[in-house]
Amino acid sequence: MKKKLVVLSGAGISAESGVKTFRDSNGLWENHRIEDVASFEGFEKNPQMVLDFYNARRKQLLEVKPNAAHLILAELEAFFDVEIITQNVDDLHERAGSSKVTHLHGELLKVRPLNSETEIFHWEKDLNVGDCDANGVQLRPHIVWFGEIVPEMDKAIALAGAAELFLIIGTSMQVYPAAGLIDYVPANCEIFVIDPNLENSYAKYENFFKTSATEGVKILRELLMRKYLKS
């Protein structure tokens, strides 16, 4: 039986594909306060500005491709039961071939009516004020905004609790509730960390790779193959 490898991925893995990180070092995104474009209050105040913010991100996403880190994680499905929990709203894990991906913060290429959390549509073009569902309800990005519940959190907690191997990659571990998933990982689970900026308080020294996502995953692949797939 394949060992269950649960991956918690963040912006660092997508940044190497050219996806802009959600929050710049100055706390702004393209000169917008994050709260103005990532909250329902911001949407109510200036809906088209918020939609344009996501239109720009959606357009950029369609111009980039998965990188080696995404591809190797997908390839590991041949040897491990890989479950990816991502804080990213892009679809690069899926495009790389990963078959089991849980999006904690929503998905950029999906939209939903303002009055529903479950009626979800695939969407690749611009979304504007006046774009509605069949009942005339305005559509919004399928993104978890500040102050909103994280619908997939219970599923993610269950996955973390069932992990035999747990990988933290490209995340600051400062965004909650996602960062709290580490608290649900079983005591006997082996933890790995790949991040050039994160201070290690999670994994054994030999399982902590202070590298880029792509370089770290290459090292991890060799380590996992050697340790768990010996003939």
N, C-alpha and C positions, 0 to 999 in steps of 0.2 A: 504494500500500500504506500502511496506517495505521501511524504511528509507535507504538512500544511505550512506553507510559507505565506505569511500575511505581510503586505507592504503598505506602509503609510507614506505617501508621496506628497510633496509640496512644490512650491513655485520653482525651487532650484532645479528640478529635473526638466521643467518645460523651458526655463530660461535659456538652456543650451540649444534649444531649437529656434530661439529668437522670439519667444513669447515674452512680452513685457511683463514684469512683475506687477502685481496689483497695486502695491504701495511703494512709492519712491522713498528715498532716505529722508526727504523733507516732509513726509506724510501726505504728499499730494499725488494725484494721478492726472497727468496732462493739465496741471494747474487747477484741478478741481479738488475741493475737500472731499475726502472719501465718503463722509457722512452725507454729502449732497447727492452723490450718485449711487450710493449703496444702502439706501434706507427707503422705506415706504413714504416717510415724511418728505424726503427729497423728491421722490416721484410725484407726490401730490402737488408739491410746490412748482416743479418745472418738469413735467413728464417728457417733453421732447428732448430736453437737454440730457436727461437720464438715458433715454432710448438711443440718442446719438452716441453717448459714451460707450454703450454696449455694441452699437453698430460698428464703431471703429475697431473695437476689440474682435468682433466676429469676423470682420473683413481681414484683419491681420492673421487671425487663426487659420483661415482658409489658404493663406500664402505660405505657411510653414509646414514642416514635416517632422515626424518622430525622429528622435536621435538614437544613438547607439544604446543609451540607457533604457529607453522605452523598448527597443527591439530585443535586447537581451532579457529583460524581464518577461517579455512575451515568450521567448524561446525556452525559458525555464519551466514553462508549463509542461513540456515534454517529460520532465523529471520530478517536478514537485506540484502539489496542489496549490497553485498560486491564486491568492485573493488580493486584489489591489483596492485599498481605501485611499482615495485621493482628495486632497483639498483643492485641487485644480479644477477649473470649469472648462478646460479644453478637452478634446477627444483624442489626444495623442496616444494615450495608452491603448485605446480601442483600435486606432489606425495602425498601431504597431503589431496588433494581433492578440493582445490580451483579451481573454474571453469573459473574465469575471472582474468587473470594475464597479466600485461603489463610489458615487460622487457625493461627498458631504455637503458641498456648497453649491450644488446645482450644475447646470450645463449650459454653456454659451450658445450651443446650436439647438436649443430647445426654448419654447415659449409656452405660456399658459394663460388662461383668462384670469382677470383680477379676482374673480370669485371662486377659483378652484385651485387646489394644490395637486390634483390627480389627473386633470384633463390636460395632457401635455402633447405638444406638437413639435415635430422637427422643423427647424427654421434656419435657412442659410443667408437669406437676403436681409436688407435693412428692415427694421421694425419701426413703425411710425404711429403717431397719434392717429386714430381712425382705423387702424388694423384691428379687426374684431373677430371673434369666433362666430359660429352660425347663429348664436342667440344675440349677437350685437354687443357682446361684452369685450371691452378693450383687452388686448393681449399685453403681457409684460414678459420680460426675460425670466426664464426659469432659473433664477439665481436666488440663493438664500441671502437676504439682506440683513444688515444689523438689526437686532431686535426680533428677528423671526426665528421660529424653531428650526432645528436641523432634522428634517424628516427621516434621514437615513442613519441617525445616530444609534438607535437601538440595534440595527443590523450590524453596524460597525463594532459596537461593543461586543456583540456575540461573536463576531469574527476574531476580534482581538483575544477574546477569552478561549478560543479554540486553537490558537496559534501554537505550533511547535517551533517554528522559526519566525522571527519578527524583524522586519527591516524598516528603519527610519531613513528616508532619503529626501534631501532637498527641502527640509522644512525647519523653521526656526524653533518649533515646539513652544511657541508663544501664543498661538491662536487657539482659543478654547471654543467649544468643547473638544475639538480634534486632538489637542495635545494631551488631554486627559485619558486618551485611549491606552497609553502606556501603563496606566494603573490597573487595567483589566487583563494584561498579559500574564499568563501563568508563571509561577515562580521557576518552573523547570524549563521554560522556553528560552532558547538561545536568541539573543538580541544582537543585531548588527546596525551600525550607523554609518551613513555616507553623507558627509556635508563638510565643506571647506571652512565654514564659519562657526559651526555649533560646538560648544564646549561639551565634552563627553561626561555625562553622568548617568548613562543608560546601559552601556555595553562594556564587556571586557576590553582591555587595552588592544588585544590582537583583533578584535572585531570592530574597531573604530577606524574608519578610513577618512582622514581629513583631506578629501580630494573632491574634484568635480564629480557630478553624477555619473558621467560616462566612464571616467577612469575607475571610479569606485566600483561600479557594477561589473566591470571586466575582472577586477581583482576578486570580487565576491563570487562571481561565477566559478572561477578556478578553485576557490576555497571550498565552496559547497560541493563541487564535483569530487574533489579530493577527499573530503571528510565524510560525505553521506552517500556517495555512489561508487564506493570502491567495489571492484568485482571480487 
